[in-house]
Amino acid sequence: MNEAKQLQRSLGVDFTKVDEAADIQKIIKALINTKFSGSNEEQGKAVQLLRGLAFSDDPASDKFMKALDNFTSGLKAEDFTEARLGEGAGDKVNV
């Protein structure tokens, strides 16, 4: 059984028919409790949960996605680059 099906069974949610408020609340709660920096399996779970919200028209889903948008809009891509040591005299090194 693939990971998406396992996740659907564990939450009791069918991602192809996410349109009930109870399902959305389960998904939001699971997203909040998901460790995004965890294993590839945990990261895959987060993606599947976000997918469930992305295809929902539920107001709670829209509210969560807006909060996520507000959070990620404050991030800078350069904060996630690897520092390279010794690439040139006077290069700035982020540690």
The first five atom37 places (N, CA, C, CB, O) and aatype in JSON, in Angstrom:
{
  "aatype": [12, 2, 6, 0, 11, 5, 10, 5, 1, 15, 10, 7, 19, 3, 13, 16, 11, 19, 3, 6, 0, 0, 3, 9, 5, 11, 9, 9, 11, 0, 10, 9, 2, 16, 11, 13, 15, 7, 15, 2, 6, 6, 5, 7, 11, 0, 19, 5, 10, 10, 1, 7, 10, 0, 13, 15, 3, 3, 14, 0, 15, 3, 11, 13, 12, 11, 0, 10, 3, 2, 13, 16, 15, 7, 10, 11, 0, 6, 3, 13, 16, 6, 0, 1, 10, 7, 6, 7, 0, 7, 3, 11, 19, 2, 19],
  "atom_mask": [
    [1, 1, 1, 1, 1],
    [1, 1, 1, 1, 1],
    [1, 1, 1, 1, 1],
    [1, 1, 1, 1, 1],
    [1, 1, 1, 1, 1],
    [1, 1, 1, 1, 1],
    [1, 1, 1, 1, 1],
    [1, 1, 1, 1, 1],
    [1, 1, 1, 1, 1],
    [1, 1, 1, 1, 1],
    [1, 1, 1, 1, 1],
    [1, 1, 1, 0, 1],
    [1, 1, 1, 1, 1],
    [1, 1, 1, 1, 1],
    [1, 1, 1, 1, 1],
    [1, 1, 1, 1, 1],
    [1, 1, 1, 1, 1],
    [1, 1, 1, 1, 1],
    [1, 1, 1, 1, 1],
    [1, 1, 1, 1, 1],
    [1, 1, 1, 1, 1],
    [1, 1, 1, 1, 1],
    [1, 1, 1, 1, 1],
    [1, 1, 1, 1, 1],
    [1, 1, 1, 1, 1],
    [1, 1, 1, 1, 1],
    [1, 1, 1, 1, 1],
    [1, 1, 1, 1, 1],
    [1, 1, 1, 1, 1],
    [1, 1, 1, 1, 1],
    [1, 1, 1, 1, 1],
    [1, 1, 1, 1, 1],
    [1, 1, 1, 1, 1],
    [1, 1, 1, 1, 1],
    [1, 1, 1, 1, 1],
    [1, 1, 1, 1, 1],
    [1, 1, 1, 1, 1],
    [1, 1, 1, 0, 1],
    [1, 1, 1, 1, 1],
    [1, 1, 1, 1, 1],
    [1, 1, 1, 1, 1],
    [1, 1, 1, 1, 1],
    [1, 1, 1, 1, 1],
    [1, 1, 1, 0, 1],
    [1, 1, 1, 1, 1],
    [1, 1, 1, 1, 1],
    [1, 1, 1, 1, 1],
    [1, 1, 1, 1, 1],
    [1, 1, 1, 1, 1],
    [1, 1, 1, 1, 1],
    [1, 1, 1, 1, 1],
    [1, 1, 1, 0, 1],
    [1, 1, 1, 1, 1],
    [1, 1, 1, 1, 1],
    [1, 1, 1, 1, 1],
    [1, 1, 1, 1, 1],
    [1, 1, 1, 1, 1],
    [1, 1, 1, 1, 1],
    [1, 1, 1, 1, 1],
    [1, 1, 1, 1, 1],
    [1, 1, 1, 1, 1],
    [1, 1, 1, 1, 1],
    [1, 1, 1, 1, 1],
    [1, 1, 1, 1, 1],
    [1, 1, 1, 1, 1],
    [1, 1, 1, 1, 1],
    [1, 1, 1, 1, 1],
    [1, 1, 1, 1, 1],
    [1, 1, 1, 1, 1],
    [1, 1, 1, 1, 1],
    [1, 1, 1, 1, 1],
    [1, 1, 1, 1, 1],
    [1, 1, 1, 1, 1],
    [1, 1, 1, 0, 1],
    [1, 1, 1, 1, 1],
    [1, 1, 1, 1, 1],
    [1, 1, 1, 1, 1],
    [1, 1, 1, 1, 1],
    [1, 1, 1, 1, 1],
    [1, 1, 1, 1, 1],
    [1, 1, 1, 1, 1],
    [1, 1, 1, 1, 1],
    [1, 1, 1, 1, 1],
    [1, 1, 1, 1, 1],
    [1, 1, 1, 1, 1],
    [1, 1, 1, 0, 1],
    [1, 1, 1, 1, 1],
    [1, 1, 1, 0, 1],
    [1, 1, 1, 1, 1],
    [1, 1, 1, 0, 1],
    [1, 1, 1, 1, 1],
    [1, 1, 1, 1, 1],
    [1, 1, 1, 1, 1],
    [1, 1, 1, 1, 1],
    [1, 1, 1, 1, 1]
  ],
  "atom_positions": [
    [[0.86, -1.18, 0.0], [0.0, 0.0, 0.0], [0.9, 1.24, 0.0], [-0.97, 0.0, 1.24], [1.85, 1.32, 0.78]],
    [[0.6, 2.2, -0.86], [1.46, 3.37, -0.91], [1.2, 4.32, 0.26], [1.27, 4.12, -2.23], [0.2, 4.19, 0.97]],
    [[2.12, 5.26, 0.44], [2.06, 6.16, 1.6], [0.8, 7.01, 1.63], [3.27, 7.07, 1.62], [0.23, 7.23, 2.7]],
    [[0.34, 7.48, 0.48], [-0.86, 8.31, 0.43], [-2.07, 7.53, 0.93], [-1.12, 8.82, -1.0], [-2.89, 8.05, 1.7]],
    [[-2.19, 6.28, 0.5], [-3.32, 5.44, 0.94], [-3.23, 5.17, 2.44], [-3.34, 4.11, 0.16], [-4.25, 5.2, 3.13]],
    [[-2.02, 4.91, 2.96], [-1.85, 4.69, 4.39], [-2.26, 5.92, 5.18], [-0.4, 4.3, 4.71], [-2.93, 5.82, 6.21]],
    [[-1.84, 7.08, 4.7], [-2.18, 8.33, 5.37], [-3.69, 8.55, 5.36], [-1.46, 9.51, 4.7], [-4.26, 8.95, 6.37]],
    [[-4.33, 8.3, 4.22], [-5.77, 8.46, 4.13], [-6.48, 7.56, 5.14], [-6.26, 8.15, 2.72], [-7.41, 7.99, 5.82]],
    [[-6.03, 6.32, 5.23], [-6.65, 5.39, 6.18], [-6.42, 5.82, 7.62], [-6.09, 3.97, 5.97], [-7.34, 5.75, 8.44]],
    [[-5.21, 6.26, 7.95], [-4.92, 6.63, 9.33], [-5.71, 7.86, 9.77], [-3.43, 6.91, 9.5], [-6.1, 7.97, 10.93]],
    [[-5.97, 8.78, 8.83], [-6.76, 9.97, 9.16], [-8.25, 9.76, 8.95], [-6.29, 11.15, 8.33], [-9.06, 10.53, 9.46]],
    [[-8.61, 8.73, 8.2], [-10.01, 8.52, 7.88], [-10.51, 9.56, 6.88], [0.0, 0.0, 0.0], [-11.67, 9.97, 6.93]],
    [[-9.63, 9.99, 5.97], [-9.96, 11.04, 5.01], [-9.68, 10.53, 3.6], [-9.16, 12.33, 5.3], [-8.64, 9.93, 3.35]],
    [[-10.61, 10.77, 2.68], [-10.4, 10.46, 1.27], [-10.02, 11.76, 0.58], [-11.67, 9.82, 0.61], [-10.86, 12.63, 0.4]],
    [[-8.74, 11.9, 0.19], [-8.26, 13.16, -0.39], [-8.93, 13.5, -1.71], [-6.77, 13.09, -0.59], [-8.88, 14.65, -2.14]],
    [[-9.55, 12.53, -2.36], [-10.23, 12.84, -3.61], [-11.6, 13.46, -3.37], [-10.38, 11.58, -4.46], [-12.21, 14.01, -4.28]],
    [[-12.08, 13.38, -2.13], [-13.4, 13.92, -1.8], [-13.35, 14.74, -0.53], [-14.41, 12.78, -1.65], [-14.22, 14.6, 0.34]],
    [[-12.36, 15.59, -0.4], [-12.24, 16.42, 0.8], [-13.18, 17.6, 0.65], [-10.77, 16.9, 1.01], [-12.88, 18.56, -0.05]],
    [[-14.32, 17.51, 1.31], [-15.26, 18.62, 1.24], [-16.06, 18.76, 2.53], [-16.2, 18.42, 0.07], [-16.96, 19.59, 2.6]],
    [[-15.75, 17.98, 3.52], [-16.46, 18.08, 4.79], [-15.58, 18.79, 5.81], [-16.86, 16.68, 5.3], [-14.37, 18.59, 5.86]],
    [[-16.22, 19.63, 6.63], [-15.49, 20.41, 7.63], [-14.71, 19.51, 8.59], [-16.46, 21.29, 8.43], [-13.6, 19.85, 8.99]],
    [[-15.28, 18.37, 8.95], [-14.59, 17.46, 9.88], [-13.3, 16.94, 9.27], [-15.51, 16.28, 10.26], [-12.28, 16.83, 9.96]],
    [[-13.33, 16.61, 7.98], [-12.12, 16.15, 7.31], [-11.06, 17.24, 7.28], [-12.44, 15.69, 5.88], [-9.88, 16.97, 7.51]],
    [[-11.47, 18.46, 6.99], [-10.54, 19.59, 6.93], [-9.89, 19.8, 8.29], [-11.26, 20.88, 6.46], [-8.69, 20.04, 8.38]],
    [[-10.68, 19.73, 9.34], [-10.13, 19.91, 10.68], [-9.13, 18.81, 11.02], [-11.25, 19.93, 11.72], [-8.11, 19.07, 11.66]],
    [[-9.4, 17.57, 10.59], [-8.45, 16.47, 10.81], [-7.14, 16.75, 10.07], [-9.05, 15.13, 10.33], [-6.05, 16.53, 10.61]],
    [[-7.26, 17.23, 8.84], [-6.07, 17.5, 8.04], [-5.25, 18.63, 8.66], [-6.46, 17.87, 6.59], [-4.03, 18.53, 8.77]],
    [[-5.93, 19.71, 9.07], [-5.22, 20.84, 9.68], [-4.52, 20.4, 10.96], [-6.21, 21.99, 9.98], [-3.36, 20.76, 11.19]],
    [[-5.21, 19.64, 11.78], [-4.61, 19.15, 13.03], [-3.39, 18.27, 12.73], [-5.65, 18.37, 13.87], [-2.36, 18.39, 13.39]],
    [[-3.51, 17.4, 11.74], [-2.39, 16.53, 11.38], [-1.22, 17.34, 10.84], [-2.84, 15.49, 10.34], [-0.06, 17.02, 11.13]],
    [[-1.49, 18.39, 10.05], [-0.42, 19.25, 9.54], [0.31, 19.95, 10.67], [-0.98, 20.28, 8.56], [1.54, 20.03, 10.66]],
    [[-0.44, 20.44, 11.62], [0.17, 21.14, 12.76], [1.07, 20.18, 13.55], [-0.92, 21.73, 13.69], [2.1, 20.59, 14.08]],
    [[0.68, 18.92, 13.62], [1.44, 17.93, 14.38], [2.53, 17.23, 13.57], [0.51, 16.9, 14.94], [3.28, 16.42, 14.11]],
    [[2.62, 17.53, 12.28], [3.62, 16.9, 11.42], [4.98, 17.56, 11.61], [3.19, 16.99, 9.94], [5.09, 18.78, 11.71]],
    [[6.01, 16.73, 11.67], [7.37, 17.24, 11.79], [7.93, 17.42, 10.38], [8.29, 16.26, 12.64], [8.37, 16.46, 9.74]],
    [[7.89, 18.65, 9.9], [8.3, 18.95, 8.53], [9.78, 18.69, 8.29], [7.99, 20.39, 8.21], [10.18, 18.44, 7.15]],
    [[10.59, 18.73, 9.32], [12.03, 18.48, 9.16], [12.37, 17.02, 9.43], [12.82, 19.38, 10.1], [13.55, 16.67, 9.54]],
    [[11.37, 16.19, 9.52], [11.6, 14.79, 9.82], [12.05, 13.99, 8.61], [0.0, 0.0, 0.0], [12.64, 14.53, 7.67]],
    [[11.77, 12.73, 8.64], [12.18, 11.8, 7.58], [11.48, 12.15, 6.26], [11.87, 10.35, 7.98], [10.56, 12.96, 6.22]],
    [[11.94, 11.51, 5.21], [11.28, 11.69, 3.91], [9.82, 11.27, 4.0], [12.0, 10.89, 2.82], [8.96, 11.85, 3.34]],
    [[9.54, 10.26, 4.8], [8.16, 9.81, 4.99], [7.31, 10.91, 5.63], [8.12, 8.53, 5.87], [6.19, 11.17, 5.2]],
    [[7.85, 11.56, 6.66], [7.13, 12.67, 7.31], [6.92, 13.82, 6.33], [7.91, 13.15, 8.54], [5.85, 14.43, 6.31]],
    [[7.94, 14.12, 5.54], [7.81, 15.2, 4.57], [6.77, 14.86, 3.5], [9.17, 15.48, 3.9], [6.0, 15.72, 3.08]],
    [[6.75, 13.6, 3.08], [5.74, 13.15, 2.13], [4.34, 13.26, 2.71], [0.0, 0.0, 0.0], [3.39, 13.62, 2.01]],
    [[4.22, 12.94, 3.99], [2.93, 13.06, 4.67], [2.47, 14.51, 4.64], [3.04, 12.55, 6.14], [1.3, 14.79, 4.37]],
    [[3.37, 15.43, 4.92], [3.03, 16.85, 4.91], [2.55, 17.29, 3.53], [4.24, 17.7, 5.34], [1.59, 18.05, 3.41]],
    [[3.22, 16.82, 2.49], [2.83, 17.18, 1.12], [1.43, 16.65, 0.82], [3.85, 16.62, 0.1], [0.61, 17.36, 0.23]],
    [[1.15, 15.42, 1.2], [-0.18, 14.85, 0.96], [-1.26, 15.62, 1.72], [-0.2, 13.37, 1.37], [-2.35, 15.85, 1.19]],
    [[-0.95, 16.01, 2.94], [-1.92, 16.78, 3.72], [-2.18, 18.14, 3.08], [-1.42, 16.96, 5.17], [-3.33, 18.57, 2.98]],
    [[-1.12, 18.8, 2.65], [-1.28, 20.09, 1.97], [-2.07, 19.94, 0.68], [0.1, 20.72, 1.67], [-2.87, 20.8, 0.32]],
    [[-1.85, 18.84, 0.0], [-2.6, 18.57, -1.23], [-4.1, 18.48, -0.93], [-2.11, 17.26, -1.9], [-4.93, 18.99, -1.68]],
    [[-4.42, 17.83, 0.17], [-5.83, 17.73, 0.57], [-6.45, 19.1, 0.79], [0.0, 0.0, 0.0], [-7.59, 19.33, 0.39]],
    [[-5.71, 20.0, 1.42], [-6.22, 21.35, 1.64], [-6.27, 22.16, 0.35], [-5.36, 22.08, 2.67], [-7.2, 22.94, 0.15]],
    [[-5.29, 21.96, -0.52], [-5.21, 22.74, -1.75], [-6.42, 22.54, -2.65], [-3.94, 22.38, -2.51], [-6.83, 23.45, -3.36]],
    [[-7.0, 21.36, -2.62], [-8.13, 21.07, -3.49], [-9.47, 21.21, -2.79], [-8.0, 19.68, -4.04], [-10.5, 20.78, -3.32]],
    [[-9.47, 21.8, -1.62], [-10.71, 22.0, -0.86], [-11.17, 23.45, -1.0], [-10.5, 21.64, 0.62], [-10.35, 24.37, -1.09]],
    [[-12.47, 23.63, -1.01], [-13.05, 24.98, -1.03], [-13.55, 25.39, 0.36], [-14.19, 25.05, -2.04], [-14.2, 26.42, 0.5]],
    [[-13.24, 24.59, 1.35], [-13.7, 24.87, 2.71], [-13.04, 26.15, 3.24], [-13.38, 23.68, 3.64], [-11.85, 26.35, 3.04]],
    [[-13.8, 27.02, 3.92], [-13.24, 28.26, 4.45], [-12.07, 28.04, 5.42], [-14.33, 29.04, 5.16], [-11.13, 28.82, 5.43]],
    [[-12.12, 26.99, 6.23], [-11.02, 26.7, 7.16], [-9.75, 26.35, 6.39], [-11.41, 25.55, 8.13], [-8.65, 26.72, 6.8]],
    [[-9.91, 25.64, 5.3], [-8.77, 25.3, 4.45], [-8.15, 26.56, 3.87], [-9.19, 24.34, 3.32], [-6.93, 26.72, 3.88]],
    [[-9.0, 27.44, 3.35], [-8.51, 28.7, 2.79], [-7.8, 29.54, 3.85], [-9.67, 29.51, 2.18], [-6.78, 30.17, 3.56]],
    [[-8.33, 29.54, 5.06], [-7.73, 30.32, 6.15], [-6.34, 29.76, 6.5], [-8.64, 30.3, 7.4], [-5.4, 30.52, 6.71]],
    [[-6.23, 28.43, 6.57], [-4.94, 27.8, 6.88], [-3.92, 28.11, 5.78], [-5.11, 26.28, 7.04], [-2.78, 28.45, 6.08]],
    [[-4.34, 27.99, 4.53], [-3.42, 28.25, 3.42], [-2.98, 29.7, 3.4], [-4.09, 27.88, 2.08], [-1.83, 29.99, 3.04]],
    [[-3.86, 30.62, 3.77], [-3.49, 32.04, 3.84], [-2.45, 32.26, 4.94], [-4.75, 32.92, 4.09], [-1.49, 33.02, 4.76]],
    [[-2.63, 31.6, 6.1], [-1.66, 31.7, 7.2], [-0.31, 31.13, 6.76], [-2.18, 30.96, 8.46], [0.73, 31.69, 7.09]],
    [[-0.34, 30.03, 6.03], [0.89, 29.42, 5.52], [1.57, 30.37, 4.53], [0.59, 28.06, 4.84], [2.79, 30.52, 4.55]],
    [[0.78, 31.0, 3.68], [1.31, 31.96, 2.72], [1.97, 33.14, 3.44], [0.19, 32.47, 1.79], [3.06, 33.57, 3.06]],
    [[1.3, 33.65, 4.46], [1.87, 34.77, 5.23], [3.19, 34.39, 5.88], [0.87, 35.24, 6.3], [4.13, 35.19, 5.9]],
    [[3.27, 33.18, 6.4], [4.51, 32.72, 7.04], [5.63, 32.57, 6.02], [4.27, 31.38, 7.75], [6.72, 33.09, 6.22]],
    [[5.35, 31.87, 4.92], [6.41, 31.62, 3.95], [6.83, 32.87, 3.21], [5.96, 30.57, 2.95], [7.95, 32.94, 2.71]],
    [[5.96, 33.86, 3.12], [6.32, 35.12, 2.46], [7.41, 35.87, 3.21], [5.08, 36.02, 2.32], [8.12, 36.69, 2.63]],
    [[7.55, 35.59, 4.5], [8.58, 36.23, 5.31], [9.94, 35.56, 5.23], [0.0, 0.0, 0.0], [10.91, 36.07, 5.79]],
    [[10.02, 34.43, 4.54], [11.28, 33.71, 4.41], [12.1, 34.25, 3.24], [11.02, 32.2, 4.23], [11.54, 34.81, 2.3]],
    [[13.42, 34.09, 3.32], [14.32, 34.52, 2.24], [15.06, 33.3, 1.72], [15.32, 35.61, 2.74], [15.6, 32.51, 2.5]],
    [[15.1, 33.14, 0.42], [15.76, 31.98, -0.2], [17.22, 31.89, 0.18], [15.63, 32.05, -1.72], [17.75, 30.8, 0.36]],
    [[17.89, 33.05, 0.31], [19.32, 33.02, 0.62], [19.61, 32.49, 2.03], [19.9, 34.42, 0.49], [20.74, 32.12, 2.33]],
    [[18.61, 32.45, 2.89], [18.8, 31.87, 4.22], [18.93, 30.35, 4.17], [17.63, 32.26, 5.12], [19.28, 29.73, 5.18]],
    [[18.66, 29.76, 3.02], [18.67, 28.31, 2.9], [19.76, 27.8, 1.96], [17.33, 27.83, 2.44], [19.7, 26.65, 1.52]],
    [[20.74, 28.65, 1.65], [21.84, 28.21, 0.8], [22.98, 27.72, 1.68], [22.32, 29.36, -0.12], [23.12, 28.13, 2.83]],
    [[23.79, 26.84, 1.11], [24.94, 26.3, 1.85], [26.09, 27.29, 1.78], [25.36, 24.93, 1.29], [26.34, 27.89, 0.74]],
    [[26.77, 27.45, 2.89], [27.97, 28.31, 2.91], [29.1, 27.58, 2.21], [28.37, 28.68, 4.37], [29.27, 26.37, 2.38]],
    [[29.85, 28.3, 1.42], [30.99, 27.71, 0.72], [32.26, 28.37, 1.23], [30.86, 27.86, -0.83], [32.45, 29.58, 1.09]],
    [[33.11, 27.58, 1.82], [34.34, 28.09, 2.4], [35.45, 28.13, 1.36], [34.77, 27.24, 3.58], [35.58, 27.22, 0.54]],
    [[36.25, 29.2, 1.39], [37.45, 29.29, 0.57], [37.22, 29.48, -0.91], [0.0, 0.0, 0.0], [38.07, 29.07, -1.71]],
    [[36.12, 30.08, -1.31], [35.88, 30.28, -2.74], [36.49, 31.56, -3.26], [34.41, 30.27, -3.02], [36.43, 31.82, -4.46]],
    [[37.06, 32.35, -2.41], [37.67, 33.59, -2.86], [37.98, 34.47, -1.68], [0.0, 0.0, 0.0], [37.32, 34.4, -0.64]],
    [[38.99, 35.28, -1.83], [39.39, 36.16, -0.74], [38.28, 37.16, -0.47], [40.71, 36.89, -1.06], [37.76, 37.8, -1.39]],
    [[37.93, 37.29, 0.77], [36.93, 38.28, 1.17], [35.49, 37.84, 0.96], [0.0, 0.0, 0.0], [34.58, 38.64, 1.17]],
    [[35.27, 36.59, 0.55], [33.89, 36.13, 0.39], [33.19, 36.1, 1.73], [33.86, 34.74, -0.27], [33.78, 35.73, 2.75]],
    [[31.95, 36.48, 1.72], [31.14, 36.41, 2.93], [30.75, 34.95, 3.17], [29.87, 37.33, 2.83], [30.33, 34.25, 2.25]],
    [[30.9, 34.52, 4.39], [30.56, 33.14, 4.74], [29.42, 33.16, 5.73], [31.79, 32.39, 5.31], [29.54, 33.74, 6.81]],
    [[28.31, 32.51, 5.38], [27.18, 32.37, 6.29], [27.38, 31.11, 7.11], [25.83, 32.33, 5.53], [27.64, 30.04, 6.56]],
    [[27.27, 31.24, 8.4], [27.47, 30.08, 9.26], [26.22, 29.79, 10.03], [28.64, 30.3, 10.2], [26.19, 28.84, 10.82]]
  ]
}
